[in-house]
Amino acid sequence: MMSAKVRGLLGSGLFFVAAVSFAADLPTFKLEMKDGVLNPARIEVPAGKKIKIEIHNLGKSAVEFESVQLRKEKVLAPGAESFVVIAPLSPGEYKFFDDFHATAQGVIVAK
């Protein structure tokens, strides 16, 4: 007979595994940000599907992935990496930029 505490921990663990598995199944795109340079500056993604963008700060200063249209922002310290998950997009173009480096601008194109 399993105690309620053990059942709760087991249930929490399974939920965590399911969440990690779900995130791993998303179409994933990589974005490198380095002191005002975005690589790539144009990211083509499938329309109508939830996506994940892995962000890597390869520079010596902080960066901020920001998109007003997508209502997303993520600040990364030098050398840090993180990700944003974006809800399914309608076909079109969605601008993003590095809020700490005004010249660094890019676009996500949903097709």
C-alpha positions in Angstrom: 0.0 0.0 0.0 1.4 3.4 -1.0 1.1 6.3 1.3 -0.5 9.5 0.1 2.9 11.3 0.3 4.5 8.8 -2.0 1.6 8.9 -4.5 1.8 12.7 -4.5 5.5 12.6 -5.2 5.1 10.0 -7.9 2.3 12.0 -9.5 4.4 15.2 -9.4 7.3 13.4 -11.0 5.2 12.0 -13.8 3.8 15.5 -14.5 7.3 16.9 -14.7 8.4 14.2 -17.1 5.3 14.8 -19.3 6.0 18.6 -19.3 9.6 18.0 -20.3 8.6 15.5 -23.0 6.0 17.9 -24.4 8.6 20.7 -24.6 11.0 18.4 -26.4 8.4 17.6 -29.0 7.9 21.2 -30.1 9.5 22.3 -33.4 12.6 24.1 -32.1 14.6 26.9 -33.7 17.9 28.3 -32.5 18.7 32.0 -32.2 22.2 33.3 -31.3 22.5 36.8 -30.0 25.9 38.4 -29.7 26.5 42.1 -28.8 23.9 43.5 -31.3 24.0 40.8 -33.9 21.2 38.2 -34.4 21.9 34.9 -36.1 19.7 34.2 -37.9 17.8 37.5 -38.2 15.0 35.7 -40.1 13.4 32.5 -38.7 10.9 30.6 -40.8 8.4 28.6 -38.7 5.3 26.5 -39.5 2.1 28.4 -39.2 -0.5 27.0 -36.8 2.0 25.1 -34.6 3.3 26.0 -31.2 7.1 26.5 -31.4 10.1 26.8 -29.2 13.0 29.3 -29.8 16.2 28.5 -28.0 18.1 31.7 -27.4 21.9 31.7 -26.8 23.8 34.8 -25.7 27.3 34.4 -27.1 28.3 38.0 -26.4 30.0 39.9 -23.6 26.9 42.0 -22.7 23.4 41.2 -21.7 20.7 40.8 -24.4 17.0 40.9 -24.4 14.9 39.0 -26.9 11.7 41.0 -27.3 8.7 41.0 -29.5 5.8 43.4 -28.9 3.6 41.5 -31.5 4.2 38.2 -29.7 4.2 39.7 -26.2 7.4 37.9 -25.3 10.6 39.1 -23.7 13.6 37.3 -22.2 16.7 38.8 -20.8 19.9 36.8 -20.9 23.2 37.5 -19.2 26.5 37.0 -21.2 27.0 33.3 -21.9 23.4 32.3 -20.8 20.9 30.4 -22.8 17.1 30.0 -22.4 14.0 29.6 -24.5 10.6 31.0 -25.3 7.6 29.0 -26.3 5.3 30.8 -28.8 1.6 29.9 -29.4 0.5 28.8 -32.9 0.9 31.7 -35.3 -1.2 32.8 -38.2 0.7 33.1 -41.5 2.7 36.4 -41.5 5.7 38.2 -40.2 6.4 38.9 -36.5 9.2 41.3 -35.6 11.6 40.8 -32.7 14.6 42.7 -31.5 17.3 42.9 -28.9 16.1 45.7 -26.6 19.7 46.3 -25.3 21.1 46.8 -28.9 18.8 49.0 -31.0 20.2 47.9 -34.4 19.6 44.1 -33.7 16.2 43.4 -35.4 14.8 40.3 -36.8 11.6 38.6 -38.0 9.8 35.4 -37.5 8.0 34.3 -40.6 5.1 31.9 -40.2 4.2 30.0 -43.4 
